[in-house]
């Protein structure tokens, strides 16, 4: 089990990064397996469930809805969880006593809301201060169109959802969002008829693959996905792949430092998640990704990354949806000599756990980077080494990890304020950073 992380952590420079690692269970997949298990008939077992606070929030909400959830330690060294969930079937959840607290987890709120929209009771869902600032209109509109009554405070949490019999819809997402797509599909499981979602751009397809693993017939045709209401979900025995967004930290760290090479075992290699690898190749890194047999429909395998002389990269708006979680880590890569990065079309970053554009630019600048904020993105110029300094993670787990990786290339020590926020997704991050870092 990982040691607790101090609120402030100082990262020393590294000569190189090397070793073999295994990442915690994928957050996105863990949420989906737990939620679908609650709707299934029978007992589902989930190995390597993500142990971070976000995925624990999903389990806590399910318990409040009458679902039996048993949790024990997983045998994997990264401290994952072994979870058993006794499903209650479609429409079988119980009215909770009081509000459901999703903590910092936007995935919990949005996906769970799709399920609650069909339950014959009223539920209030809330979260921490950061989550209460995130927009919810994008799920309110389709769930209302399906027949649920959803009220919010200026389109933000808390949400009060009065569910009941739903009608199927054909919904076109105005912005690419796997969470919105998933909320509509989960509501569609309970609706009369066929529910269809059209996306403007492909987003991660973990929900579609997870539904199939639970026995649901999912129809996918390009940017369109559909489910038929009333299909019974079957309990399953599942193992969560390693989180690619967590692996991104080690991939970027190895790409950034001369003489570095890293091997990441058991990581999810779903093609809707791995756009980072193409960007790292464009930047000059040496990449090898070997996928093994599918695990519940998800490709899983080994990822190897090594440093090679870097060059600048540009991220265009059409690439942003498939890189949205990895953009802060790519900004860290941009601070390296010879590199640099320009990102546009990423205004969505302002509606994450923090305003990730402003907070990212402020933090990297505090460490000595030459960086510029833009309305819909940022640029980083790798024209000088970081000096080190003090960067504020702004309550955002992805920023804390990005600043730590950037700090490895500084000439002096760097302190990250609020580093303990990594517990949201990667409780063992700083322990692993110490393990792979070579000081000379």
N, C-alpha and C positions, 0 to 999 in steps of 0.2 A: 504494500500500500504506500502511496506517495506521501511524503511529509507535507504538512500544511505550508502554504506559501505565505511569506511575509507580505505586508501591505506594500512595502517598497523593496525592490530588489536591485542590486547593483550587478551589472554584467561586465565582465572583463573582456578585453579584445582576445581574439583567437587567431592563431597562425593558420589553422585549417580545421575542417570538420571531417570526421571519419567514423565509421562503425556500422553496425547493423541494428535497426530499430524495428519495433512494432508499435503501431499507433492505436489509440483507444478506439472503441467501436464507433462506427459512423453515427453522428447525431441524427441526421435526416432519416436514416433507415431505422434507427432505434425508436424514434417517435412513432413512425408508421407501423412498425411491427406491434408495438404495445397497443396502439389504438385499434388496429384491426383485430388483434387477439381478443380485446374486450368485446368486440361485435361477433366473434366466432362462437361456434358451439363446441364445447370441449376445452381441454387444458392445453395451452400453448407454452412451449419452453423456448426461451431466447438466451443463447450464449453470447458472451462478449458484448452485452448491452452497454451502451455508453454510460459511464459513471459520473459525468459532469452534472452540474446543478440543473441545466435545462431539461435533460431527459428524466431526471428525478422528479421534476415538476409535473411532467406528464403522468408518471406513475402515481404521484400524490393526488392529482385531479381524478384519476380513474378510481382510486380507493374511495374518494368522497362521493363518487357516483355508484357505489355499491359493488365494485369489481374487486374480487379477491386477487391480490398481487403479493406474491412471495419473492423476496429478494435475498440472494446470498452472494458470497464472493465467487468470482470466476477464477479459473485456474490460470488464466493468462497473466503474465508478469506486469502488464500495464494497469492492472487494477480494475478490469472490467467487472460487470455484474452478471450473475446468472439469475434470470427472471422467469418465474412461472406465473401465468395469468389464466384464471378460470373465466372463460368467456360467458357472457350473458345473452348472446344472440342479438339480432337486430331488434331495436326497440325495447331492450331489456334493462336499460340503465335505470337507476333509482334517483329520485329528486334529492339533491344534496341539502344538507342543513347549513345554509349560509353560502357566501360566495366561494367560487373556485379561484385559487391563486396560482397563476401561471409563472410567477417569479419574473425572470428576465426573458422568457422563451416566447418569441413571436410565433414559432412553429406550433407550440402547444395551443395557443389561443386560436390561430386561424384554422388548423385542422380540426381541433375539438369542436369549434363552433359549427362546422359542417355536420358533425354528428348530433350536437345538441339541438340543431334546427329541427330535427325529426322526433325529438323526445316529447312526450305529452306532459311537460311541466315547464316551469320558468326557472332559468338559471342565470346568475350573474357571474361574469368572468372578469377578473381584474389581474393586475400584475404590479411589478415594482415601478418606481418613478420613471425609469428609462422606457419600459414597455408602454406605460401610459402616454408617452409622447408619440408613439408610432401610429401611423394611419391605419384605420380599420374600414374605411368606406369601401375599399375594394372587395371585402367579403360581405359587407352589409347588403350591398346592392343585389348580388346574385341570390343570396339566401332569402332576402325579402321577395324576390321574384318567384322563388319556389314555394312561398306561402308561409314562411316563418315571420314572426314579428321580432325585429331586432332594434333596440334603441341604444344610443350611445351618447356620451357627453362630447358634443362637437366632433363627432366621428372618431373619437378616441375611447380607450378603456376608461371606466368599466363598461362592458357590453351586458345588456340584459336581453336574453334570448327566450322567447316563448315559442316552443316547438309544437309540432303536431303533424298531421297528414300533409305531405309535400307533393307537389306536382313536378314532373320532369321539365327541364328547360334545355334550350340550346343557347349556350353562353359564349360570347366572344370576349376574351380578356382584353381590356384596353391597354394593359402593359404586361410584359412577360412576367409571370410569377408562378412558380411551382406550388407555392402555398395556396394561392387562390384557386388554381386548377384542382388541387387536392381537396380543398374545402368543398367545392362544388361536386366533385366525384363522390366524396364520402356522404354528402347529403343525398346524392343521386342513388346511392345504395338503398335508401329508404323510400324513394319516391316511386310513384306509379308511372311506369313507362320508361323510356330510354332518355338518359341525360347525356348531353354532348357538350364538350368544351373545345373551343377553337383558340389556339394560341397564335400571337403575332410572330413569335420566334420560339424555337424549341427551348424548353427548360428541363431541368432534371426530371427523370422519369421513374423515380423510386416508388412513387405511389402505384403506378401502373404495374410495375414488377411485383410489388408486395401484394397487391390485390390478386394477381395470378397465383402467387404462392399460397394464398388462402382459398384458392378454388374459384375465384370470381372470373367470369368471362369478360375480358377487357378488349375492346376493339380500338386499335390504334391505326390511324391512316394519316401519315405525314404529321401535320400540326393539329390534327383532330384526334380526340380520344373520347370514348363513350362507354357507359355502363348501363346495364338493365337493372331497374329497381327490383328488390325482393329476393335477390340471389343469396342463398345461405352461404356463410363463410365457414370453412372447416379449420379446426385447430391444426397447428403445425409445429414441427420441431425445427428451429431456425438458429443460424449463427450470423451475427452482424459482422460485415467486413470492416477492416480498419478504415478510419475516416480519412478520405483523400484531402480534405481541407486541413486536417492536422498534419498529414504527410507533406503538405505544401511548405510548411516551415522548414523541414529538413531538406527538401528538394532545393529550395531557394538558398538555404545556408550553404549547401554543398556547391551549388552553381556559382556562388558569390566569391568563395575564398580559394585562391590558388592552392593546388595540391590536394584539394578536398575530393572525397568520394563517399557516398552513403548508399546503403542498401536498406530498403523498406519492405518488410515481409507482410503478407496477408492484407494488403491494402486494396480497397475497392477501386476498380478500374473502369467503372461505368463511363461510357463515352460522353454522356451528358455532364460529367463532372471533371473531365481530364483536359480541358482546353488549356490549362496552365502548361502542360507539357509542350504543346506546340509553341507557346510563347518562349519558354526556356530554350527550346531549340533555336528559335530565331535570335535569341540573345547570345547564342554560342555554346550553351551547355551540351554535354553529352548525355543522352537519355536512352535507357533501355527499359521497356515495360513488357513483362511477360505474364499474360493472363492464363490462369489454369481453368479447370472446369467451373461452370457456373454454380454459384451457391444461391439457391432460391431465386434463380433468374438473374443474379448479380455477378458480373465478372470480377474475379478476385485474383490477385497474383503478386508478383515481386516487381518493385520499381527500383532502378539503379540510376543515380545521378552523379556526374563528375564535372568538375570545373574545366572550362576551356576559355580562352581569351574572349572577353565580353564585348558586345556592341549594343548601341541604343535600340530600343523597340518602341513602337507606337501601337496602342490599343484603340481600335476603332469602335464606334457605338454598337455595331452589329455583334462584336465580340463580347461586350460587357455582360449580357445576361448569363453567359456560361462561365464568367470569371468573377462574378460579383463578390464572392467570399474571399477570393485570393488577391484582389487588387491591393489591399494594404501590404501584403507580403511582397508583391511585385514592386511596390514602391520602395521597399527595403532593398531589393535587388538593384533598383535604379540608382542608389547611392554609391554603388561600387565603381571603381576606376574603369573608364572606358565604356560604361553602360549608360544608364539614363532611361527614363520612361515618360511617355506622354499618354494621358488617358482623357478621352472625351466621351460624352454620352452616358455618364455615370452619375447623374443627379440623384438616382435612387440611393446612393451612399449617404445622402444627408438624412435619410429616414431609417437608419439602422439603430443599433444600440446607442450610438452617438451620432453627431454630424461627422461622419467619417472623413469627409473631405477637409473640413476646417481642422479637426483634431489631429488628423494624420499629418497635414502640412505643418501645423504648429509643433508637433512632437519631433518630426524629422528635422525641422529647422533648429529646434533646441539642441539637437545632437550635432549640429554643424552642417546639415545638408543645404544645398542650393536647390530650393523647391518653390514652386509657385502654385497658389490656389486659383482654380477657375470655377465658374458657376456650375459646370457639369463634370468636373474632373480636376486633374492636377498634372503638374510636370515635375520631374526630378532630374537634375543634371549631375552625372557622375564625374564632375570635373575636379573634385578634391576629396581627400579622405575625411571622414567624420572625425571631429575632435573629441567627441564624447560630451556628456552633459546630463541634463535631467529632463526627461520627457514624461508627460502626464498621459496615462492610458485612457483617461476620460470615461472610466467605467465600462470599457469596451475590450472584451477578451481578444478580439482579432488585432486591435491596435497594440495591446500589451505584447503579444507574440511578435508582431512585425517590428516593433521598436527593439525587442531583444535580439532578433536576427540582424537588424541593421547595426546594432551596437557591437556585434562581433568584429566588424570591420573598422571600428574606430581606433584612434591612436591612444585614447585614454579610457578610463572606466565611464560607464553610463548608468544612471539610476532611473528606474522606471517607477513612477508613482502609481499606486493602485494596481500593482502587478498581481495581487491575489485574485483579480477578476478572471484570470485564466481558469479558475475552478468551474466556470460556467461550461466550458467545453473540453478542457484538457488539464485535469488536476495535476498530472505528472510532468507537465511541460518543462519546468525549470530543472527538475531532476534529470530529465533526458538531455537538456541543454548542457548540463555539466558533464554528462557521460560521453557526449560526442565531441566536445570541445577540446582541442589540443592547443595549449598556450604557446608552444614553440615548435 
